[in-house]
Amino acid sequence: MNSVVVSFGEGHEYELRVAPADLAAQDAQLARQWFDKEFVDLECEPSNPVGKLLIVDQILNVAKYAGENAFMHGGNNWSASFARNALKALDRDFVRVDTRAFAMSY
């Protein structure tokens, strides 16, 4: 089982699990497009003043701007899409998104 952990501080961590079959069915380019759309829809501010927006920055910003409520109930469609697309876009089996530290680990 693959997973994404999204943290909003101590005691506020949410693990989202993704079945390997669901991940295999996802396309990496579509995963990046999903984050492009969510970044715009959530009106995220680019964290890089130079303007270059990396997928890691997009994932961190989308999690931050979506807020903790979006992840509280891990079975919802949006959080499941977030997890599946993050894993596929980064080509990883595990991702930890720390919104407080604005950092990601694999």
Sine and cosine of phi, psi and omega as CSV:
sin_phi,cos_phi,sin_psi,cos_psi,sin_omega,cos_omega
0.00,0.00,0.73,-0.68,0.05,-1.00
-1.00,-0.05,0.43,-0.90,0.00,-1.00
-0.47,-0.88,0.40,-0.92,0.11,-0.99
-0.82,-0.57,0.74,-0.67,0.10,-1.00
-0.93,-0.37,0.82,-0.58,0.05,-1.00
-0.92,-0.38,0.83,-0.55,-0.06,-1.00
-0.92,-0.40,0.70,-0.71,0.10,-1.00
-0.89,-0.46,0.40,0.92,-0.02,-1.00
0.87,-0.49,0.17,-0.99,-0.04,-1.00
-0.83,0.55,0.78,-0.63,0.00,-1.00
0.99,0.15,0.03,1.00,-0.01,-1.00
-0.79,-0.62,0.88,0.48,0.00,-1.00
-0.89,-0.45,0.62,-0.79,-0.05,-1.00
-0.76,-0.65,0.84,-0.54,0.03,-1.00
-0.99,-0.16,0.79,-0.61,0.02,-1.00
-0.90,-0.44,0.88,-0.48,-0.04,-1.00
-0.99,-0.14,0.60,-0.80,-0.01,-1.00
-0.78,-0.63,0.82,-0.57,0.03,-1.00
-0.93,0.37,0.61,-0.80,0.01,-1.00
-0.81,0.59,-0.60,0.80,0.00,-1.00
-0.91,0.42,-0.62,0.79,0.04,-1.00
-0.92,0.39,-0.60,0.80,0.02,-1.00
-0.94,0.33,-0.64,0.77,0.00,-1.00
-0.90,0.43,-0.50,0.87,-0.02,-1.00
-0.98,0.20,-0.20,0.98,-0.05,-1.00
-1.00,0.02,0.57,-0.82,0.03,-1.00
-0.98,-0.19,0.70,-0.71,-0.06,-1.00
-0.89,0.47,-0.64,0.77,0.01,-1.00
-0.92,0.40,-0.65,0.76,0.05,-1.00
-0.91,0.42,-0.55,0.84,0.05,-1.00
-0.90,0.44,-0.69,0.72,0.03,-1.00
-0.91,0.42,-0.64,0.77,0.02,-1.00
-0.90,0.44,-0.59,0.80,0.04,-1.00
-0.87,0.50,-0.70,0.71,0.02,-1.00
-0.93,0.37,-0.58,0.82,0.09,-1.00
-0.84,0.54,-0.74,0.67,-0.05,-1.00
-0.91,0.41,-0.73,0.69,-0.01,-1.00
-0.90,0.44,-0.61,0.79,0.02,-1.00
-0.86,0.51,-0.70,0.72,0.01,-1.00
-0.95,0.31,-0.73,0.68,-0.04,-1.00
-0.87,0.50,-0.60,0.80,-0.01,-1.00
-1.00,0.08,-0.01,1.00,0.00,-1.00
0.83,0.56,0.72,0.70,0.01,-1.00
-0.94,0.35,0.54,-0.84,0.08,-1.00
-0.99,-0.12,0.77,-0.63,0.05,-1.00
-0.85,0.53,0.69,-0.72,-0.02,-1.00
-1.00,0.06,-0.24,0.97,-0.01,-1.00
-0.98,-0.21,0.91,-0.42,-0.05,-1.00
-0.91,0.42,-0.33,0.95,0.01,-1.00
-0.96,0.28,-0.37,0.93,0.05,-1.00
0.97,-0.23,-0.24,0.97,0.02,-1.00
-0.96,0.27,0.82,-0.57,-0.06,-1.00
-0.93,-0.37,0.94,-0.35,0.01,-1.00
-1.00,0.03,0.38,-0.92,-0.01,-1.00
-0.87,0.50,-0.58,0.82,0.03,-1.00
-0.88,0.47,-0.69,0.72,0.04,-1.00
-0.88,0.47,-0.65,0.76,0.01,-1.00
-0.89,0.45,-0.73,0.68,-0.01,-1.00
-0.88,0.48,-0.72,0.69,0.01,-1.00
-0.88,0.47,-0.71,0.70,-0.01,-1.00
-0.92,0.39,-0.66,0.75,0.00,-1.00
-0.89,0.46,-0.69,0.73,0.04,-1.00
-0.88,0.47,-0.72,0.70,-0.03,-1.00
-0.89,0.45,-0.75,0.67,-0.06,-1.00
-0.96,0.28,-0.50,0.87,0.05,-1.00
-0.92,0.38,-0.58,0.81,0.05,-1.00
1.00,0.09,0.24,-0.97,-0.08,-1.00
-0.87,0.50,-0.60,0.80,-0.02,-1.00
-0.85,0.53,-0.52,0.86,-0.01,-1.00
-0.92,0.39,-0.35,0.94,-0.07,-1.00
-0.94,-0.35,-0.13,0.99,-0.09,-1.00
-0.87,0.50,-0.57,0.82,-0.01,-1.00
-0.90,-0.43,1.00,0.07,-0.13,-0.99
-0.81,0.59,-0.21,0.98,-0.01,-1.00
-1.00,0.04,-0.02,1.00,-0.04,-1.00
-0.97,0.26,0.38,-0.92,-0.08,-1.00
-0.88,0.47,-0.65,0.76,-0.06,-1.00
-0.91,0.43,-0.75,0.66,-0.03,-1.00
-0.91,0.40,-0.56,0.83,0.07,-1.00
-0.91,0.42,-0.65,0.76,0.05,-1.00
-0.91,0.42,-0.66,0.75,0.04,-1.00
-0.83,0.56,-0.78,0.63,-0.06,-1.00
-0.89,0.46,-0.76,0.65,-0.02,-1.00
-0.86,0.51,-0.72,0.69,-0.04,-1.00
-0.94,0.34,-0.58,0.81,0.04,-1.00
-0.90,0.44,-0.74,0.68,0.00,-1.00
-0.88,0.48,-0.67,0.74,-0.04,-1.00
-0.95,0.31,-0.69,0.73,-0.02,-1.00
-0.89,0.46,-0.56,0.83,-0.01,-1.00
-1.00,-0.07,-0.15,0.99,-0.03,-1.00
0.82,0.57,0.78,0.63,-0.02,-1.00
-0.78,-0.63,0.35,-0.94,0.08,-1.00
-1.00,-0.07,-0.35,0.94,0.00,-1.00
-0.60,-0.80,0.70,-0.72,0.06,-1.00
-0.66,-0.75,0.69,-0.72,0.10,-0.99
-0.90,-0.45,0.84,-0.55,-0.02,-1.00
-0.93,-0.36,0.91,-0.42,0.00,-1.00
-0.95,-0.30,0.98,-0.21,-0.07,-1.00
-0.95,0.32,-0.50,0.87,0.01,-1.00
-0.93,0.37,-0.74,0.67,-0.01,-1.00
-0.99,0.10,-0.12,0.99,-0.10,-1.00
0.75,0.66,0.85,0.53,-0.05,-1.00
-0.62,-0.78,0.42,-0.91,0.02,-1.00
-0.74,-0.68,0.62,-0.79,0.10,-1.00
-0.73,-0.68,0.33,-0.94,-0.07,-1.00
-0.87,-0.48,0.00,0.00,0.00,0.00
